[in-house]
Amino acid sequence: MAQEGGRVVVMGRREEPLNAVAQACDGLAVVGNTSNLADLERIVAMATERFGGVDVLVANAGVELFGSVETVALEDWRRVFETNLEGAMLAARAVIPAMRARSRRYCACRVGRRAVRCPVLRVLSHHQGRDARSEPVDRL
């Protein structure tokens, strides 16, 4: 995105790798947690203040869990659910009002290792145009 002229804001929990990513794309790094709505609203406000708004959301946070139903701790399962599923929903909830306010084309994507095998999670998008593959934001 940065190579195409986009201004990038990245959020993560670990400051050192986050700063490395932001530096590589000349972006803004914000420490936060994608399962925390207040953190997500804060990053949207920062992006809006610094860059005038948000056009694209890439929800790429995810954790994996290994084990069987019998051995997986419920706390670990909840962390996977909160990060992988609820985090993407909360990110969309936090950013869609800012995207609508810009009255431009925009896109929200959920990306993950398994996304290639699961088309439903691969791309959730909205374009205010004539793209036949678009889904209205209300369906996200």
C-alpha positions as CSV (number, residue, x, y, z in Angstrom):
1,M,0.0,0.0,0.0
2,A,2.8,2.4,0.9
3,Q,4.5,1.7,-2.5
4,E,1.3,2.8,-4.2
5,G,1.2,6.1,-2.3
6,G,-1.0,5.0,0.7
7,R,-0.2,6.3,4.1
8,V,-0.1,3.4,6.5
9,V,-1.0,3.1,10.2
10,V,-0.2,-0.2,11.9
11,M,-1.3,-1.4,15.3
12,G,0.1,-4.3,17.4
13,R,0.9,-5.3,20.9
14,R,4.7,-5.6,20.6
15,E,6.4,-2.2,20.1
16,E,9.7,-3.4,18.6
17,P,8.4,-5.4,15.6
18,L,5.6,-2.8,15.2
19,N,8.1,0.0,14.8
20,A,10.1,-2.0,12.3
21,V,7.0,-2.5,10.1
22,A,6.1,1.1,10.4
23,Q,9.6,2.2,9.5
24,A,9.7,-0.1,6.5
25,C,6.6,1.5,5.0
26,D,7.1,5.0,6.4
27,G,4.0,4.6,8.5
28,L,2.7,5.4,11.9
29,A,3.0,2.7,14.6
30,V,0.4,2.6,17.4
31,V,0.7,0.1,20.2
32,G,-2.7,-1.5,21.0
33,N,-4.8,-4.6,21.0
34,T,-7.2,-5.5,18.3
35,S,-9.6,-7.2,20.8
36,N,-10.0,-3.8,22.6
37,L,-12.5,-1.5,21.0
38,A,-11.1,1.6,22.8
39,D,-7.6,0.9,21.2
40,L,-9.3,0.5,17.8
41,E,-11.2,3.7,18.2
42,R,-8.0,5.5,19.2
43,I,-6.1,4.3,16.1
44,V,-8.9,5.5,13.9
45,A,-8.9,8.9,15.6
46,M,-5.1,9.1,15.2
47,A,-5.3,8.1,11.5
48,T,-8.1,10.6,10.9
49,E,-6.2,13.4,12.7
50,R,-2.9,12.7,11.0
51,F,-4.0,11.7,7.5
52,G,-7.6,13.1,7.2
53,G,-9.4,9.7,7.4
54,V,-9.2,6.0,6.6
55,D,-9.8,4.4,3.3
56,V,-8.7,0.8,3.8
57,L,-8.8,-1.6,6.8
58,V,-6.7,-4.7,6.8
59,A,-7.6,-6.8,9.9
60,N,-4.6,-9.2,10.0
61,A,-4.3,-10.0,13.7
62,G,-4.5,-13.7,14.5
63,V,-3.3,-16.3,16.9
64,E,-3.3,-20.1,16.5
65,L,-4.1,-22.8,19.0
66,F,-2.9,-26.4,18.8
67,G,-4.5,-29.3,20.7
68,S,-7.6,-31.3,20.8
69,V,-11.0,-30.3,22.2
70,E,-10.2,-32.4,25.2
71,T,-6.9,-30.7,26.0
72,V,-7.3,-27.0,24.9
73,A,-7.7,-24.7,27.9
74,L,-10.9,-22.6,27.6
75,E,-8.9,-19.4,28.3
76,D,-6.8,-20.2,25.3
77,W,-9.8,-20.9,23.1
78,R,-11.4,-17.6,24.2
79,R,-8.2,-15.7,23.3
80,V,-8.2,-17.2,19.8
81,F,-11.9,-16.3,19.3
82,E,-11.4,-12.8,20.7
83,T,-8.4,-12.1,18.5
84,N,-9.3,-13.8,15.2
85,L,-13.0,-13.3,14.9
86,E,-14.1,-10.6,17.4
87,G,-11.0,-8.5,16.7
88,A,-11.9,-8.2,13.0
89,M,-15.5,-7.3,13.8
90,L,-14.4,-4.7,16.3
91,A,-12.0,-3.2,13.8
92,A,-14.7,-2.9,11.2
93,R,-17.1,-1.4,13.8
94,A,-14.4,1.2,14.8
95,V,-13.4,2.2,11.3
96,I,-16.6,2.1,9.2
97,P,-18.0,5.4,10.5
98,A,-14.8,7.2,9.6
99,M,-14.8,5.5,6.2
100,R,-18.4,6.6,5.5
101,A,-17.6,10.2,6.6
102,R,-15.1,10.5,3.8
103,S,-17.7,9.5,1.2
104,R,-15.0,7.8,-0.9
105,R,-14.3,4.3,-2.0
106,Y,-13.0,2.1,0.8
107,C,-12.3,-1.5,1.6
108,A,-12.3,-3.6,4.8
109,C,-10.3,-6.9,4.5
110,R,-9.8,-9.8,6.9
111,V,-6.5,-11.5,6.1
112,G,-5.1,-14.7,7.5
113,R,-3.1,-17.8,6.8
114,R,-6.3,-19.7,6.1
115,A,-8.0,-17.0,4.1
116,V,-7.0,-18.5,0.8
117,R,-8.9,-21.6,1.7
118,C,-11.9,-19.8,3.2
119,P,-13.3,-17.3,0.6
120,V,-15.8,-15.9,3.2
121,L,-13.0,-14.6,5.3
122,R,-10.7,-13.6,2.4
123,V,-12.1,-10.3,1.5
124,L,-15.0,-8.3,3.0
125,S,-15.2,-5.2,0.9
126,H,-17.3,-2.2,0.1
127,H,-16.7,0.1,-2.9
128,Q,-19.0,3.0,-3.6
129,G,-18.8,2.4,-7.3
130,R,-19.8,-0.2,-9.9
131,D,-17.8,-3.1,-8.7
132,A,-20.0,-6.2,-9.0
133,R,-18.0,-8.0,-6.4
134,S,-18.7,-5.4,-3.7
135,E,-20.7,-6.1,-0.6
136,P,-22.5,-3.3,1.3
137,V,-20.7,-2.3,4.5
138,D,-23.9,-3.1,6.4
139,R,-23.2,-6.8,5.7
140,L,-19.8,-6.8,7.3
